[in-house]
Amino acid sequence: MTPAAGPARYDEPAVRRLLDRDTAFASQREAFRCLGEGLADLGPRVVLGGGDGDAVTFSYTARLRRGTGTVCKLGGVNEENAARGLATVQATVVVLDARTGAVAAILDGNAITELRTAAATAVAVQHLAPAATPLRLAVVGCGVQGAAHLRALTHHCGVASVALWDRDPARAAALATGSPAGVPVTPVAGLATAVSEADVVVCCTTSTTPLLEIGWVKPGATVVSIGSFAPDRLEVSGEFAARAARVVVDHLPTALHQAGPVIAAVADHGLDPSAILELGAVVAHGAPARTTGGDIVFYNSVGIGVQDAAAALAILDRDTAADSTTANGAA
């Protein structure tokens, strides 16, 4: 692309069209493979706290591997957006040309964040959950990410049934009504009941107080937190994380500074950082997360820039391929 042409722009419909479930899943598997093999470059994750109505803001910068353009994401998180008719997370993704550093593309970051986060959880569940399928899934929090995770996990992970819980029972009921065909999805009033029989529990909230107790989940369960993305976000407690047989994170240096339950487990409950496993090591090298079938595994995903880099590049690659096919057909 020449500088005169200006950056390509991908709005939300374009992102959703090009980053379908299979493309999103493949992009996230590649993100963690590159991270695990030391191919990715990942800048420090910057989070600026909110308060008094201000959004928590964040900035990620990463490169999937040498020769691919650097990808930057800037955005904010504010629970009050719902009252404004806006998504809780607002983001923009920028792709730089690998050689010139010029802006090559600008993409809707809300859709990328939604789709890549759920796809990455599906990658994690495939590697961390009990081998036996079909799985019983519990989704805690039925907003945008809860819905995205329901779709991604039922598509990729051999789910037999789903229990939904939300602080607002009407929201859980609405998601159940629009759930994927062929998989029983049930809203459950009590959180402890919703998670008690689940093989996989996925927490999709932005809670600042712990939601789960470790005694509520059964032996062998995999518990995923995507909302514990900052030091003050605690979907589970530090004690929960420390008592799990294994803690897995998307990126250890980032988790030690940003993942609320991990920070608390290390500071207050004796969790040894050297015992924490990175998902990239599991994906790239088959590092085992379990020693027995009864182990409870806790995966804390704060979200990292290499995920956005992989998703954005997958979108550009698919668009380029489509243009090439159209050009060849015309010829």
N, C-alpha and C positions, 0 to 999 in steps of 0.2 A: 504494500500500500504506500502510495506517495504522500508526502506531507500535504500537498495541495488538495488531495481528496478528502482530508479530514478523517477523524476517527469514525469507525463503524459504530452504530448505535443499536442496541438490542433492548427493546422495552419488555415488559412482563410477558405479553403473549409470545414474543419471539423466544424468550428464555424458556418458557414452558414447552414450546413446540420442539425446540432443539435439545433440551435437557430432559428427555423422557426418562422413565424409571430405569430402564436398562443402561442408558448412557450415563445417568447420574451414578448408578451403582458402580459401573466400570471405572468412572472417573475417581471415585473415592477409594476404591481398591488400589488404583494406581497411585493415588496420593500417599497412602500409607505404605505401599511398597517402596516408593521412592524415598520416603522419610526413613523407613527402616533400613534401607540400603545406603543411606548417607548421600543420596543424589540430590535431595531437595535443599534449597536454601530458605531458611525461615527466620525472618526478622523478629525482634521482640514484639510481643503483643501489648499494645498500649490501651489501657482502660482508664478513663477519667470518670470518677464518681459523680452521680447526680445529687438530687436532693432539692427540697423546696419546689418541686414541680419540674426541675430540670432533668433532662434525660441523662442516663449513663451513656457515655460515648466511647467508641472503640475505633481502633485502626490496626489493620493487619497488612503486612507486606511479605510476599513470598515468591519463590520461583520453583517450579516443579522439578526442573533439572536444567543443566547448562544448555544453552541454545534456545530455551523458551523464554518468552517475555515475562518480566516481573509483573505481578498482579497485586494491586492494592485495593483494600476495601475499607471504606469509612462509613460509619453509621452510628445509630443511637438506639437505646432501649428505654421505653417509657410506658409503664402500665396505664397511665392516663390517656394514652392514645385511643383506647377503645371508645372513650366518651367523645372523642373527636372524629370517630369513624375511620381511624387509621390503624394499620397493623402495629403491634407492640414494637417490632423491630423495623427500623428504617435503614436502608443501606444502599450504597452505590459501589460498583466494582469497576476499576479501571485497569486495562491491560496495556502495558508499554511494549513497544517494538523491541525485540531482543537486541537488535544491532544499533538502532539510533537512539533508543530511549524515548522516542516520541510517543504520544498517546495513540494507540492503535484502535482501541475499542472502549466503549463505555456501556456497561450493562446494568440492568435492574438488579440491585443487590438483594432486595427482599425475596424475590423468587429464587435466586441462587442460594441464599441462606436457607430458606425453607427446604428446598429439594436436596441440596448436598448434605444438610444435617441429618435428614431422615435416611438418606442413602448410606451415609457413613455409619449410622447406627445399625443398619441392616448388615453391613460388612462386619461390624463388631459382633453382632449376634451370631452370624454364621461361624465365626471363629471362637467365640467364648461360651456360647450356650451349650447345654447338654447335647450330646450327639444324637440322642433319640428324638425322632420327630414323629408325629406333628407336635408342635409346641403350644402350650397354653400361654397366652399373652395377657398382660394387664397394662393398660395405658392410664397413667395418672396425669390429669390435665388434658382437657379436650378442646383446646384452642387450635391455632394454626398448626403448631408443631405436633400436637396430639393427633390431628387429622392426617398430617403428612406421614407421621410414623405408622399410623394404622394402615395407610395405603402401601407404604414401602415394605413393612414387615410381612404383611399378608401376601405381598407379591413375591418376595425373595426368600422367606424363611420358613416355609412349611408350617404355617400357623393353623391350628385346629379350631381354636375358639379365642374370643377376646372379651375381657372384662374392662369396662370403662368406669373411671371415677373422676369427678370434678367437684370443686366446691359449689358450683352451680349445677344442680341435678338436671336442669333443663338443657344445659349445654351438652352434657353427656348423652341425654336422650336424643337430642338433635343429631349428634354424630352417629349414634347407633342407627338411626333411621336412614342415614345416607351412607351406610357402611358397604364395603365390597360384597358382592353377591357370593354366596357359597360358603361364607365363614360366619358362624353364629357370633353375634356381637351383642353383649348385654350390659346396660348401665347398672351399676351396683351402688347402693346408697352408702355403705360403710367402706372406708378405705382399707381397713384391716381385712375385711372379707374379700374385697376385690383382689388383693394381692396374695392371699393365703395359699392358693393352689397354682399360682402362676409359675411357669418355668422361666419366663422372662418378664421383668417389670421395667417399664420405661417411664421415667418421670419427665414430664414436658411442661414444667411450670417455671416461674421465676421466684419461687418462695424464698424468703429470708429466714424462715424457721423450719426445722426438720419436719418432714411429713411422715416418714416411715420409721418403724422400729424394726430392728433386725429379727426380733422374735416373731414378727408377722410373716416373714417370707420362709418358704420351705427349704430344707437342705437341697443343695444342688442348683438353686435359683441363680440367675444372672440379673443383677439390678443395674440399670443404666440411668445416669443423671445427665441430662443435657442442659438443665437450668441452673446448675451450680457453676456458673461461668465467671464469677467474681468472688472476692474474699467474703462478701456479705451475703452471698447466695448459698443456701444450705437446704437442698431438698432432702438430704439425709444428714445426720449428725457426724461429727468427727469420731464419736464412739462407734457408730455403725460402720464407718469405713475401716477403722482399726480392727474391728472384730471380724470383718470379712476375711475369708481364707486368702484372697488375693485382690489387690487393688490394681486396676489397669487404667492408664490415662492416654490421652491422645499425644501429649508431649510433656515429658517430665519437668523440664525447667519451667515451662509455662504453668503447669498444674501446681507446682510448689509455691507459686506466687499468686495464682489467680483462682484456683479451684477451692471453694470454701471448705468442703468436707475434708479434702486432702490436707489443707493447711492446718485445720483443727486436729486432725488425726495425728499429724506429725508433732505439732506443738503441745498437745494436751494428752495424747493417749499412746505415745510411744511407738507410733508407726515409723519404721526405718525406711527412709527414702530409697535406699538401695534395694528394698524388697518390692518396690513398685515397678510394674511392668508396663512398657509402652506398647500400644497397639501395633505400631510399625514393626516391632520385633516379632510379634505374633504373625502378622500378615506376610512379612518378607522372609522370615526364618523359621516359622513354626514353633516359636517359643511357647511352652505349655503354660496355660493359665490355671490348670487344675491338677491336683495330685490324686484326688479321690472324687467319685461321683457325687458326694455329698457336699463338696465345697461350695460356699456362697462366693460368687465373684461380683465385685463392684467395679463398674466402669464409669469414670467421670470424664465427660467430654466437655471441654470449655469452648471448643471450636477454634481452629487455627488456620492461618493464612494459606497453607499448602492445599487445604480442601477447596478454598475459593479459586486458587490457581488452577487446580486440576479441572474443576467444573467449568471455569471460564474458557480454558483452552479446549475442552471437549466441545463447547458450544461453537467456538470459532472453527474448529476442525470440521464439525458436521456441516456448518454453513458453507465452508469452502468446498467440501465434497459435493454438496448439493448444487452449488454454482457450476462446478466442473461437469457434473452430470448433465445439467441443463445446457451448458455450452456445447458439449459433445453431441447431445441429441439434436441441437439446432444445426450443428455442422453436418 
